[in-house]
Amino acid sequence: MVSKVLAGNSIKATAIENGINEGQLYSWLNKYKKDGYNGLVNKKKGRKSKNTTMKKKNIHKPKELNESEREELIRLRAENEYMKAENEIIKKEIALREERYAAQLKAKKQRLSKNSKKKDTD
């Protein structure tokens, strides 16, 4: 598009023909005139890093485990699963206690409301 404008076509006609805003084409034309083809290439945005040594480190492939490490890993995984199951049981027990307590409170409120109605009618 920039080459068409440089060849003599109008900015407006070229922009309409290609379906872009003529301001955008005008901006591209100015960048081309200022920096040539490199002006049209997208540049990195943002602040440059202060410390170039803090680049991402290469993640190395983990080393192979020896037999004792493998056994310990298996044991720790089994222990982890056991603890997860134990935590689930505890959570269910707590939920059941809360349900029972809520049911007791509800029953107590109903008894109190029945007693107060009897006193009102007497």
N, C-alpha and C positions, 0 to 999 in steps of 0.2 A: 504494500500500500504506500509505503514511504517512497519507493522507487517510482510509482505511478505519479505521485505528486511532484517529484523531482523531474520527471519526464515532461511535465507540463499540465497534467490534469489538475482540476481544482480540488481543494481540500474537501469542500462540501460535497461535491459529486462523488468523490472517491469514498468518503465516509458513508454516504447514503447507499452507494452500490454494495458496500461490504457490511452494512448493518451495524455500524458503530457510531459513537458520538464523535462529532467533528472536533471537539475539544481534545479528545483522546488522541486522535490522529495528529492534531496540531502539536500536542505534547511529544509524541513519538518523533515527529519531524524535527523539533527543536533539539531533542536528545541526539538524534542522528547527526544534525549539523554541528553540535558541540563535541560529541565523543566518537562519532562514526558508528560503525556497526556495534562496537562494545557498549555504546550508550543504550542500545535496544535490548541488551541481555539483562535479565533480572539479576540484581545484586543482592548479596546477603544483607539482611536488615538486623538492627539491634546493635548493642554495644559489644565491642571486642572484648574478649576475655583478658583479664589482667594477668593471670598466671597461665602461661601456655603449657606448663608441665602438669597441670591438673586435668588433662584430657582423660577420656575414658580409658580405663585399664583393660587390657585384653583379658577376657574371662577364660581361664585355663580349664581344661578338662579335669574333673576331679580324679585324684589318684585312686588306684585300685585298693580295695580294702583287704587286709590280711584276714586270716581265719578268725582270730580272736575279736577283731573289730566287727566282722560280719556277725558273729554270735552275739556280741553286745548290742548291735543294732537290732537284731531280731528280738532280743530280750526286752529292749527299751520300747520297741513298737508294741509288743504284747502288753507290757505294763501300761503304756499310754492308752491302749484300747480298754483295758480293765478299769482305769481311772475314769475314762469317759463314761463307761457304763455305770460306774458307781455314782458319778455326778448326776446322771439322768435319774437314777433311782431316788437320790436325795431330793431332786427337784420335784419329782412326782409325789413324794411323801409330804413335802411342804405344801404343794398345791392341794392335796387331800385334807391336810390339817386346816388350811384356810377355808376350804369348802365346808368342812364340818363346823368350824367356828361361825361362819356366816349363817349356816342353817340354824345353829343354836341361838344366835342373836335374833334371827327372824322369828323363831318360835317364841322366844322370850317376849319380843315386842307384841306378838299376837296375843299371848296370855295377858300381858299388861293392858292391852287395848280392850280385851274381853272383860277383865276385872273392872276397868274404869267405866265401861258401858253398864255393867251390873250396878255399880254404885250410883250412876246417874239415874237409872230407872227406879231405884229404891227411894 
